[in-house]
Amino acid sequence: ATIVVSGVRMLDRIAHFIARHQMLPPSSRVGVAVSGGADSVFLLHALRELAARWDLQLSVIHVEHGMRGAASLEDAGFVKDLAQSFGLPFHIHSANVPAIHDNQEQAARRVRHAFFEELITSGTVDRIATGHTRGDQAETVLYRILRGSGLAGLAGILPVTKQCLVRPLLELDRREIEVWLGERNIAWREDASNQNRDYARNRLRHEILPLLRETFNPRLDETLSNMAIVARDEELYWESTLPRPQPPAPSPQTLEVSQLTATLPAVARRQIRRAIEAAKGDLRQIDFAHVERILEMARSKEGHDRVQLPGLDVFRSFEWIRLAPASAASDWTRDFQFSIAAPASVELPGSEARITLQVIEKTEIEQPCVTVVNELDWQRFTSTDGALPSLELRNWRPGDQYRPAGQSKHQKLKFLFQEARIPLWERGDWPIITYNGTIVWTRRFGAAAEFAANPSTRVVLRVEVSSENGNRTSSL
């Protein structure tokens, strides 16, 4: 009688957990991921009994990884028969995970999640429910502690993910699930590979966790799961306080050193993690030590530093830290050189910036003290035969020098970069305009003294640099 009452309570607990986390909107099409093991078989039975509460449309999902020969095929057949006995649609994906040259656990996980994504994006299902339990949560949290995870990692297995995965059983223990199934004579499959101590997860499950429960805390699973809840709630708070950037694809990110050093370490670490995720596309293989290395880089009095992290190139130059995908680390210099005739508007190669040239006739004489660094004297370019000047737009090259307007002598652009504290990664594609091979204008530093407009100039060549959204940046 106790087991039956406990079983009823289990379904109520699951229903409460589903409702609390808003896992399954009414009339959802829910794919139940069933491996054939006790947890997933119980999940299917439980959701079948609870489906009427939310008018759920269930189907069964199975991935046959091709890892255990005949046993794997028998598992697939078992799940298919189970789906048919309930009259539910059955979606199966067969793979050859052993042929993938990678960690087999990780490869199998990627195969599963790719199939899940395919089912969701195709509209076959709205949600996919998996049978992760409190024991799985405890294993995950302990594993991440041992790996040196930060607080975000300690959130463990999330009840609901952005990929539309839901985990209704996270507050249940595996033992009470087996009792529930046993009391009802419901069969399940045992995966022999779950006993293989070559897998780190299995060593945690069968050796380390039992020892810790016996020696330190018999309720260790609950303790670790509670830790995950606290960590998850902390991360939800930070998500609302410091929302993640949403670049269309992994792309270089820039952090200001003063922002990181002026704020609390807890905030700075999360800003760094957000930037890593935006630059790299994910946070895989990124741990506490990597985030601390970037924080140390920001705190250092040295103006330049560089470090390679998993899939990421991190470079500090002056007051900026650039995080870029490792594949883009050497893509700082984009050599370009082409003719340009005013009026014109061209996009800088590999950049969101645009160069605009305008020929303007002025109607008013400006004050003698006025210097407009981005305006050139058009008459200096006009040839005797009236032909348009031969202007070229190119990027900066080592050794380039010129005399900016208002200066008494020529200066190397490299010196001007250092004086203006221009980060190294911004210099390679720095735009320069030349006339017959002579530099007449550069971004930020403006017109050359020999070609600069003066208060009495009537016709000027105005140069503007603007970002993709139209904001002018010529004065930066």
C-alpha positions as CSV (number, residue, x, y, z in Angstrom):
1,A,0.0,0.0,0.0
2,T,2.9,2.3,0.8
3,I,4.4,1.8,-2.6
4,V,1.1,2.5,-4.4
5,V,0.6,5.8,-2.4
6,S,4.2,6.7,-3.1
7,G,3.6,6.0,-6.8
8,V,0.6,8.3,-6.9
9,R,2.7,11.0,-5.1
10,M,5.4,10.6,-7.7
11,L,3.1,11.5,-10.5
12,D,1.8,14.5,-8.6
13,R,5.4,15.6,-7.9
14,I,6.2,15.3,-11.6
15,A,3.1,17.3,-12.5
16,H,3.9,20.0,-10.0
17,F,7.5,20.1,-11.3
18,I,6.3,20.4,-14.9
19,A,3.9,23.2,-14.0
20,R,6.4,25.1,-11.8
21,H,8.9,25.3,-14.7
22,Q,6.3,25.8,-17.4
23,M,7.8,22.8,-19.3
24,L,4.8,21.8,-21.4
25,P,2.4,24.4,-22.8
26,P,-1.1,23.1,-23.4
27,S,-1.6,21.0,-26.5
28,S,2.2,20.6,-27.0
29,R,3.6,17.9,-29.2
30,V,6.0,16.2,-26.9
31,G,8.6,13.7,-28.1
32,V,9.7,11.4,-25.2
33,A,13.3,10.3,-25.6
34,V,13.3,6.6,-24.6
35,S,16.5,4.6,-24.5
36,G,14.8,1.6,-23.0
37,G,16.3,2.1,-19.6
38,A,14.3,2.4,-16.4
39,D,14.3,6.2,-16.2
40,S,13.1,6.8,-19.8
41,V,10.5,4.0,-19.7
42,F,9.1,5.4,-16.5
43,L,9.1,8.9,-18.1
44,L,7.0,7.6,-21.0
45,H,4.5,5.9,-18.6
46,A,4.3,8.9,-16.4
47,L,3.7,11.4,-19.2
48,R,1.1,9.1,-20.8
49,E,-0.8,9.2,-17.5
50,L,-0.4,12.9,-17.2
51,A,-0.9,13.9,-20.8
52,A,-4.7,14.6,-20.4
53,R,-3.9,17.4,-17.9
54,W,-2.3,19.5,-20.7
55,D,-3.8,17.8,-23.7
56,L,-0.3,16.6,-24.7
57,Q,0.3,14.8,-28.0
58,L,3.0,12.3,-27.3
59,S,5.4,10.5,-29.6
60,V,8.5,8.3,-28.8
61,I,12.0,9.1,-29.9
62,H,14.9,6.6,-29.9
63,V,18.5,6.9,-31.1
64,E,20.3,3.7,-32.0
65,H,24.0,4.6,-31.6
66,G,25.4,1.5,-33.2
67,M,27.7,1.1,-30.2
68,R,26.7,-2.3,-28.7
69,G,25.9,-4.5,-31.7
70,A,22.9,-6.8,-31.3
71,A,22.1,-5.4,-27.9
72,S,21.7,-1.9,-29.3
73,L,19.3,-3.2,-32.0
74,E,17.3,-5.1,-29.4
75,D,16.9,-1.9,-27.4
76,A,15.6,-0.2,-30.5
77,G,13.1,-3.0,-31.0
78,F,12.0,-2.9,-27.4
79,V,11.3,0.8,-27.6
80,K,9.5,0.5,-30.9
81,D,7.2,-2.3,-29.4
82,L,6.6,0.0,-26.4
83,A,5.5,2.9,-28.6
84,Q,3.3,0.6,-30.7
85,S,1.7,-0.8,-27.6
86,F,0.6,2.7,-26.6
87,G,-0.4,3.6,-30.2
88,L,2.2,6.4,-30.3
89,P,4.2,7.6,-33.3
90,F,7.8,6.4,-33.2
91,H,10.8,8.4,-34.5
92,I,14.2,6.5,-34.7
93,H,17.6,7.6,-35.8
94,S,20.4,5.1,-36.4
95,A,24.0,6.2,-36.2
96,N,27.5,4.7,-36.3
97,V,29.1,6.5,-33.3
98,P,32.1,4.1,-33.2
99,A,33.1,5.4,-36.6
100,I,33.3,9.0,-35.2
101,H,36.9,9.8,-34.2
102,D,36.2,11.5,-30.9
103,N,35.3,10.7,-27.3
104,Q,32.5,8.2,-27.7
105,E,30.3,9.7,-24.9
106,Q,30.5,13.1,-26.4
107,A,30.0,11.9,-29.9
108,A,26.9,10.0,-28.9
109,R,25.5,13.1,-27.1
110,R,26.1,15.2,-30.2
111,V,24.3,12.6,-32.4
112,R,21.3,12.6,-30.1
113,H,21.1,16.4,-29.8
114,A,21.4,16.8,-33.6
115,F,18.4,14.4,-34.1
116,F,16.5,16.3,-31.4
117,E,17.1,19.6,-33.1
118,E,16.0,18.1,-36.4
119,L,12.7,17.0,-35.0
120,I,12.1,20.4,-33.4
121,T,13.1,22.6,-36.3
122,S,11.0,20.4,-38.7
123,G,8.0,21.0,-36.5
124,T,7.6,17.3,-35.8
125,V,7.6,18.0,-32.0
126,D,7.5,21.2,-29.9
127,R,9.3,19.8,-26.9
128,I,11.6,16.8,-26.2
129,A,11.4,15.2,-22.7
130,T,14.4,13.3,-21.4
131,G,14.6,11.0,-18.4
132,H,17.3,12.7,-16.4
133,T,16.9,12.2,-12.6
134,R,18.3,13.5,-9.4
135,G,21.1,11.0,-9.6
136,D,22.1,12.2,-13.1
137,Q,22.1,15.8,-11.7
138,A,24.3,14.7,-8.8
139,E,26.8,13.0,-11.1
140,T,26.9,16.1,-13.4
141,V,27.4,18.6,-10.6
142,L,30.1,16.4,-8.9
143,Y,31.8,15.9,-12.3
144,R,31.9,19.6,-12.9
145,I,33.2,20.3,-9.5
146,L,36.1,17.9,-10.1
147,R,36.7,19.5,-13.5
148,G,37.0,23.0,-11.9
149,S,33.7,24.4,-13.2
150,G,32.5,27.9,-12.3
151,L,29.1,28.7,-10.9
152,A,27.3,28.5,-14.3
153,G,28.5,24.9,-14.7
154,L,27.3,24.0,-11.3
155,A,23.8,24.7,-12.4
156,G,24.1,21.2,-13.9
157,I,21.3,19.8,-16.0
158,L,18.6,22.5,-16.6
159,P,14.9,21.6,-16.2
160,V,14.2,23.6,-19.5
161,T,16.7,24.5,-22.1
162,K,16.7,27.0,-25.0
163,Q,16.8,24.0,-27.3
164,C,13.3,23.0,-26.0
165,L,14.5,20.1,-24.0
166,V,12.7,19.4,-20.7
167,R,13.6,17.1,-17.8
168,P,10.5,16.3,-15.8
169,L,12.2,13.8,-13.5
170,L,15.0,15.9,-12.0
171,E,13.5,15.8,-8.5
172,L,13.1,12.0,-8.5
173,D,15.6,9.4,-7.4
174,R,16.4,6.4,-9.7
175,R,15.7,3.9,-6.9
176,E,12.1,5.1,-6.4
177,I,11.6,5.0,-10.2
178,E,12.7,1.3,-10.2
179,V,10.4,0.6,-7.3
180,W,7.5,2.2,-9.2
181,L,8.1,0.1,-12.3
182,G,8.7,-3.1,-10.3
183,E,5.5,-2.7,-8.4
184,R,3.6,-2.6,-11.7
185,N,5.7,-5.3,-13.4
186,I,6.8,-2.9,-16.1
187,A,9.9,-4.2,-17.9
188,W,12.9,-2.1,-19.0
189,R,16.3,-2.8,-20.6
190,E,19.6,-2.8,-18.8
191,D,22.5,-1.2,-20.8
192,A,25.6,-3.2,-20.1
193,S,27.8,-0.3,-21.0
194,N,26.5,1.6,-17.9
195,Q,28.8,-0.8,-15.9
196,N,31.9,0.0,-18.0
197,R,34.4,1.8,-15.7
198,D,36.3,3.1,-18.6
199,Y,33.7,5.9,-18.8
200,A,34.2,8.7,-16.2
201,R,30.5,8.9,-15.6
202,N,30.3,5.3,-14.7
203,R,33.2,5.6,-12.2
204,L,31.4,8.5,-10.5
205,R,28.1,6.5,-10.4
206,H,29.4,3.2,-9.2
207,E,32.5,4.0,-7.2
208,I,32.9,7.6,-6.1
209,L,29.4,8.7,-5.3
210,P,28.6,5.5,-3.3
211,L,31.8,6.0,-1.3
212,L,30.9,9.7,-0.6
213,R,27.4,8.7,0.4
214,E,28.6,6.1,2.8
215,T,31.5,8.1,4.3
216,F,30.2,11.7,4.3
217,N,26.6,12.2,3.5
218,P,23.9,9.6,2.8
219,R,21.8,12.4,1.2
220,L,24.5,13.5,-1.1
221,D,22.4,13.4,-4.3
222,E,19.9,15.8,-2.7
223,T,22.7,18.0,-1.5
224,L,24.3,18.3,-4.9
225,S,20.9,18.8,-6.6
226,N,20.2,21.6,-4.2
227,M,23.5,23.2,-5.1
228,A,22.5,23.0,-8.7
229,I,19.2,24.8,-7.9
230,V,21.0,27.6,-6.1
231,A,23.6,28.0,-8.9
232,R,20.8,28.0,-11.5
233,D,18.9,30.7,-9.7
234,E,22.0,32.7,-9.4
235,E,22.6,32.4,-13.1
236,L,19.0,33.4,-13.9
237,Y,19.6,36.6,-11.9
238,W,22.8,37.4,-13.8
239,E,21.0,36.6,-17.1
240,S,18.5,39.3,-16.3
241,T,21.2,41.7,-15.1
242,L,23.8,41.1,-17.8
243,P,22.0,39.7,-20.8
244,R,24.1,37.7,-23.3
245,P,25.0,39.4,-26.6
246,Q,23.3,37.8,-29.6
247,P,25.7,38.1,-32.5
248,P,24.5,36.4,-35.7
249,A,27.5,34.2,-35.6
250,P,30.7,33.8,-33.5
251,S,32.7,37.0,-34.1
252,P,35.5,39.0,-32.4
253,Q,34.5,40.8,-29.2
254,T,36.2,43.7,-27.4
255,L,36.2,44.4,-23.7
256,E,37.3,47.6,-22.1
257,V,40.0,47.1,-19.4
258,S,38.6,49.8,-17.2
259,Q,35.2,48.2,-17.2
260,L,36.5,45.0,-15.9
261,T,38.8,46.5,-13.3
262,A,36.3,49.0,-12.0
263,T,33.5,46.5,-11.3
264,L,33.2,43.7,-8.8
265,P,34.9,40.4,-9.7
266,A,31.6,38.6,-9.9
267,V,30.3,41.0,-12.5
268,A,33.7,41.1,-14.4
269,R,33.8,37.3,-14.6
270,R,30.3,37.1,-16.1
271,Q,31.1,39.9,-18.6
272,I,34.1,37.8,-19.7
273,R,32.1,34.7,-20.0
274,R,29.5,36.5,-22.1
275,A,32.3,37.8,-24.4
276,I,33.8,34.4,-24.7
277,E,30.5,32.9,-25.7
278,A,29.8,35.5,-28.3
279,A,33.3,35.2,-29.7
280,K,33.6,31.4,-29.7
281,G,29.9,30.4,-30.1
282,D,29.8,28.4,-26.9
283,L,31.6,27.9,-23.5
284,R,32.8,24.4,-24.1
285,Q,36.2,23.6,-22.5
286,I,36.2,27.0,-20.8
287,D,36.8,26.7,-17.1
288,F,37.5,29.0,-14.1
289,A,41.2,29.3,-14.9
290,H,40.6,30.6,-18.4
291,V,38.3,33.3,-17.1
292,E,40.8,34.2,-14.4
293,R,43.6,34.5,-16.9
294,I,41.6,37.2,-18.8
295,L,40.8,39.0,-15.6
296,E,44.5,39.0,-14.7
297,M,45.3,40.3,-18.1
298,A,42.9,43.2,-17.4
299,R,44.4,43.9,-14.0
300,S,48.0,43.9,-15.2
301,K,49.9,47.2,-15.6
302,E,51.4,45.8,-18.8
303,G,49.7,47.3,-21.8
304,H,50.1,44.2,-24.0
305,D,49.4,40.5,-23.4
306,R,48.2,37.5,-25.4
307,V,47.0,34.0,-24.5
308,Q,45.5,31.1,-26.5
309,L,42.4,29.5,-24.9
310,P,40.4,26.5,-26.2
311,G,39.1,27.8,-29.6
312,L,39.9,31.4,-28.7
313,D,42.7,33.9,-29.2
314,V,42.8,36.6,-26.5
315,F,44.9,39.7,-27.0
316,R,45.3,42.8,-24.9
317,S,46.5,46.0,-26.5
318,F,46.5,49.2,-24.4
319,E,43.0,49.6,-22.8
320,W,41.3,46.9,-24.8
321,I,41.0,43.1,-24.8
322,R,40.0,41.4,-28.0
323,L,38.5,37.9,-28.0
324,A,38.4,36.2,-31.4
325,P,37.8,32.7,-32.7
326,A,41.2,31.0,-33.0
327,S,40.6,30.7,-36.8
328,A,40.5,34.5,-37.0
329,A,43.6,35.1,-34.9
330,S,45.8,35.9,-37.8
331,D,43.2,37.8,-39.8
332,W,44.2,41.3,-38.6
333,T,45.7,42.5,-41.8
334,R,43.4,42.7,-44.8
335,D,45.5,44.2,-47.6
336,F,43.5,46.3,-50.1
337,Q,44.4,48.9,-52.6
338,F,42.1,50.3,-55.3
339,S,41.4,53.6,-57.2
340,I,38.6,55.8,-55.9
341,A,37.2,58.9,-57.6
342,A,35.1,61.5,-55.9
343,P,32.2,61.6,-55.3
344,A,32.2,58.0,-54.1
345,S,31.0,55.8,-51.2
346,V,32.8,52.4,-50.7
347,E,32.8,49.8,-48.0
348,L,36.1,48.9,-46.5
349,P,37.0,45.3,-47.3
350,G,36.3,43.0,-44.4
351,S,34.8,45.8,-42.3
352,E,31.5,47.3,-41.4
353,A,32.9,50.8,-42.1
354,R,32.3,52.9,-45.2
355,I,34.4,55.6,-46.8
356,T,32.5,58.5,-48.4
357,L,34.1,61.2,-50.6
358,Q,32.2,64.4,-51.4
359,V,33.2,67.5,-53.4
360,I,31.6,70.5,-51.7
361,E,31.7,74.2,-52.7
362,K,31.6,76.4,-49.7
363,T,29.6,79.6,-49.6
364,E,31.0,81.0,-46.4
365,I,34.6,81.7,-45.4
366,E,35.4,80.1,-42.1
367,Q,37.2,81.7,-39.1
368,P,41.0,81.7,-39.5
369,C,41.5,79.5,-36.5
370,V,39.3,76.7,-37.8
371,T,41.0,73.5,-38.9
372,V,38.9,70.7,-40.4
373,V,41.0,67.6,-40.4
374,N,38.8,65.6,-42.8
375,E,38.6,68.3,-45.5
376,L,41.1,68.5,-48.3
377,D,41.7,71.4,-50.8
378,W,40.2,70.2,-54.0
379,Q,42.2,72.6,-56.1
380,R,45.4,70.7,-55.0
381,F,44.2,67.7,-56.9
382,T,42.9,69.3,-60.1
383,S,45.2,68.8,-63.1
384,T,45.7,71.4,-65.9
385,D,43.7,69.3,-68.3
386,G,40.7,69.0,-66.0
387,A,41.0,65.3,-65.4
388,L,39.9,63.8,-62.1
389,P,42.7,63.2,-59.6
390,S,44.2,59.7,-59.3
391,L,43.3,58.8,-55.7
392,E,43.8,55.4,-54.1
393,L,42.3,53.9,-51.0
394,R,44.5,51.4,-49.3
395,N,45.3,50.0,-45.8
396,W,48.2,51.1,-43.6
397,R,51.6,49.5,-44.3
398,P,54.6,49.4,-42.0
399,G,56.8,52.5,-42.7
400,D,54.0,54.8,-43.7
401,Q,54.5,58.4,-42.7
402,Y,53.1,61.8,-43.4
403,R,52.7,65.3,-41.9
404,P,49.3,65.7,-40.4
405,A,47.6,69.2,-40.7
406,G,48.9,71.4,-37.9
407,Q,52.1,69.5,-37.4
408,S,55.6,70.8,-38.3
409,K,57.2,67.5,-39.4
410,H,56.5,64.1,-40.8
411,Q,55.6,61.3,-38.4
412,K,55.3,57.6,-38.8
413,L,51.8,56.3,-38.5
414,K,53.1,53.7,-36.1
415,F,54.0,56.5,-33.7
416,L,50.6,58.1,-34.1
417,F,49.0,54.8,-33.4
418,Q,51.0,54.4,-30.2
419,E,50.3,58.0,-29.1
420,A,46.6,57.5,-29.7
421,R,46.6,54.1,-28.1
422,I,45.1,52.3,-31.1
423,P,44.9,48.6,-30.5
424,L,47.2,46.4,-32.6
425,W,44.4,44.5,-34.3
426,E,42.8,47.8,-35.6
427,R,45.9,48.9,-37.4
428,G,46.2,46.4,-40.2
429,D,43.2,47.6,-42.2
430,W,43.5,51.2,-41.2
431,P,42.3,53.3,-44.2
432,I,44.6,55.7,-46.0
433,I,44.0,57.8,-49.1
434,T,47.0,58.6,-51.4
435,Y,47.5,60.9,-54.4
436,N,50.2,59.8,-56.9
437,G,51.6,57.6,-54.1
438,T,51.7,60.4,-51.4
439,I,49.5,60.1,-48.3
440,V,46.9,62.8,-48.2
441,W,44.6,61.5,-45.5
442,T,44.3,58.9,-42.8
443,R,41.5,57.9,-40.6
444,R,41.4,59.7,-37.3
445,F,44.6,61.7,-38.0
446,G,43.0,63.5,-40.9
447,A,44.4,65.5,-43.9
448,A,48.1,65.9,-44.7
449,A,49.3,69.4,-44.1
450,E,50.2,69.9,-47.8
451,F,46.6,69.1,-48.9
452,A,44.5,70.3,-46.0
453,A,41.8,72.8,-46.6
454,N,42.2,76.2,-45.0
455,P,39.7,78.9,-44.1
456,S,39.8,80.4,-47.6
457,T,39.4,77.2,-49.5
458,R,36.3,77.4,-51.6
459,V,36.0,73.8,-52.9
460,V,36.8,70.9,-50.5
461,L,37.1,67.2,-50.7
462,R,35.4,65.9,-47.6
463,V,36.2,62.4,-46.3
464,E,33.9,60.7,-43.9
465,V,34.1,57.2,-42.3
466,S,30.9,55.8,-41.1
467,S,29.8,52.5,-39.5
468,E,27.3,50.2,-41.1
469,N,24.4,51.8,-39.2
470,G,25.4,55.2,-40.6
471,N,27.1,56.7,-37.5
472,R,30.0,58.9,-38.5
473,T,33.3,57.8,-37.2
474,S,35.7,60.2,-39.1
475,S,36.4,62.2,-35.9
476,L,37.3,59.2,-33.8
